Amino acid sequence: MYAQMVKSETADNSPKAAAFQARIDRGEKIEPKDWMPEGYRKTLIRQIGQHAHSEIVGQLPEGNWITRAPTLERKAILLAKVQDEAGHGLYLYCAAETLGVSRDELTEMLLDGRMKYSSIFNYPTLTWADMGAVGWLVDGAAIMNQVPLQRTSYGPYARAMVRICKEESFHQRQGFDIMMKMANGTEAQRRMAQDALDRFWYPSLMMFGPSDKDSVHSAQSMAWRIKMNTNDELRQKFVDQTVPQAEYLGLTVPDPDLRWNEEKGGYDFTQPDWSEFFEVIKGNGPCNAERLEARNRAWDEGRWVRDGLMAHAAKKRAAKVAAE
């Protein structure tokens, strides 16, 4: 999930809040000018903000491979994908702004560590096969979470997800196509594809957040329909969908205990190392410092652009006042 460990605020017990909950229970969309409990607004800002940051930071591991993609066609496709991710971040920042928080405030919270991004982007991309694994597994896990969010209760968020899901579907297919080429290529290429699957399998499972029994914030978010499914439901669905794809590629999922369970109609599988997950969330992953340093540098070096835009806007306002 692109919004892991988002803390839900507690519910408001006032009659007004009860009427608000009744609207959600009837499946009505909440719009920016509607009254909403403060806890609902704050939880949405955290989730949408973290989702937006994940899209922006997620450009870094893939942008690093644009100039090294094996063909001109692969470079163009990867460039388009990275541009899509930037667009997703902008849609989501716009959705968050309708809740009364500015894009600059959200960015500052990312840069000083008050707001997180998805743990998956703190892992390095070491080979071209990793571009396949990221598209196939990481974007595949993102789609699993994001498709239900098209029905989330907050209107601007739900509408932003429609286009994002269409583009993420393309990204997942692009990744699977890379993996298919690698898996059917030379022995060295097949080994690279298997190595990428080995390294990204468990971090991908972590994207859905901790087990339901340890996810203390899910219940309120689901009651408000900010979140549509539990972490474990989505993780099981992802495994059930992805294992046959790995088999089609002729690759082996790195889990010796992976078994089809006829009774539940899904795979039994080994849970990720949750101690590693919490260390990455705390900032101790392989690339945490590198990712934040890159975003801080971009923010500092882009200051002259922001200052120029503000000066231009002020000049236009002054000219309009003078004309009136």
Secondary structure as the mmCIF struct_conf table of DSSP 4:
data_model
#
loop_
_struct_conf.conf_type_id
_struct_conf.id
_struct_conf.beg_label_comp_id
_struct_conf.beg_label_asym_id
_struct_conf.beg_label_seq_id
_struct_conf.end_label_comp_id
_struct_conf.end_label_asym_id
_struct_conf.end_label_seq_id
BEND BEND1 ALA A 3 ALA A 3
TURN_TY1_P TURN_TY1_P1 GLN A 4 MET A 5
HELX_LH_PP_P HELX_LH_PP_P1 VAL A 6 ASP A 12
BEND BEND2 SER A 14 SER A 14
HELX_RH_AL_P HELX_RH_AL_P1 PRO A 15 ASP A 25
TURN_TY1_P TURN_TY1_P2 ARG A 26 GLY A 27
HELX_LH_PP_P HELX_LH_PP_P2 GLU A 28 LYS A 29
STRN STRN1 ILE A 30 ILE A 30
TURN_TY1_P TURN_TY1_P3 PRO A 32 LYS A 33
BEND BEND3 ASP A 34 ASP A 34
HELX_RH_AL_P HELX_RH_AL_P2 GLU A 38 VAL A 57
TURN_TY1_P TURN_TY1_P4 GLY A 58 GLY A 58
HELX_RH_AL_P HELX_RH_AL_P3 GLN A 59 GLY A 63
TURN_TY1_P TURN_TY1_P5 ASN A 64 ARG A 68
BEND BEND4 PRO A 70 THR A 71
HELX_RH_AL_P HELX_RH_AL_P4 LEU A 72 GLU A 97
TURN_TY1_P TURN_TY1_P6 THR A 98 GLY A 100
HELX_RH_AL_P HELX_RH_AL_P5 ARG A 103 LEU A 111
TURN_TY1_P TURN_TY1_P7 ASP A 112 GLY A 113
BEND BEND5 ARG A 114 MET A 115
HELX_RH_3T_P HELX_RH_3T_P1 SER A 119 ASN A 122
BEND BEND6 TYR A 123 TYR A 123
BEND BEND7 THR A 127 THR A 127
HELX_RH_AL_P HELX_RH_AL_P6 TRP A 128 ALA A 133
HELX_RH_PI_P HELX_RH_PI_P1 VAL A 134 VAL A 138
HELX_RH_AL_P HELX_RH_AL_P7 ASP A 139 LEU A 149
TURN_TY1_P TURN_TY1_P8 GLN A 150 ARG A 151
BEND BEND8 SER A 153 SER A 153
STRN STRN2 TYR A 154 TYR A 154
HELX_RH_AL_P HELX_RH_AL_P8 GLY A 155 ALA A 183
TURN_TY1_P TURN_TY1_P9 ASN A 184 ASN A 184
BEND BEND9 GLY A 185 GLY A 185
HELX_RH_AL_P HELX_RH_AL_P9 GLU A 187 MET A 206
TURN_TY1_P TURN_TY1_P10 MET A 207 PHE A 208
BEND BEND10 PRO A 210 PRO A 210
HELX_RH_3T_P HELX_RH_3T_P2 ASP A 212 ASP A 214
TURN_TY1_P TURN_TY1_P11 VAL A 216 HIS A 217
HELX_RH_AL_P HELX_RH_AL_P10 SER A 218 ALA A 223
TURN_TY1_P TURN_TY1_P12 TRP A 224 ARG A 225
BEND BEND11 ILE A 226 LYS A 227
BEND BEND12 ASN A 229 ASN A 229
HELX_RH_AL_P HELX_RH_AL_P11 ASN A 231 LEU A 249
TURN_TY1_P TURN_TY1_P13 GLY A 250 GLY A 250
BEND BEND13 PRO A 254 PRO A 254
TURN_TY1_P TURN_TY1_P14 PRO A 256 ASP A 257
STRN STRN3 ARG A 259 ASN A 261
TURN_TY1_P TURN_TY1_P15 GLU A 262 GLY A 265
STRN STRN4 GLY A 266 ASP A 268
HELX_LH_PP_P HELX_LH_PP_P3 THR A 270 PRO A 272
HELX_RH_AL_P HELX_RH_AL_P12 TRP A 274 GLU A 279
HELX_RH_PI_P HELX_RH_PI_P2 VAL A 280 ASN A 284
BEND BEND14 GLY A 285 GLY A 285
TURN_TY1_P TURN_TY1_P16 PRO A 286 CYS A 287
HELX_RH_AL_P HELX_RH_AL_P13 ASN A 288 GLU A 301
TURN_TY1_P TURN_TY1_P17 GLY A 302 GLY A 302
HELX_RH_AL_P HELX_RH_AL_P14 ARG A 303 ALA A 323
#
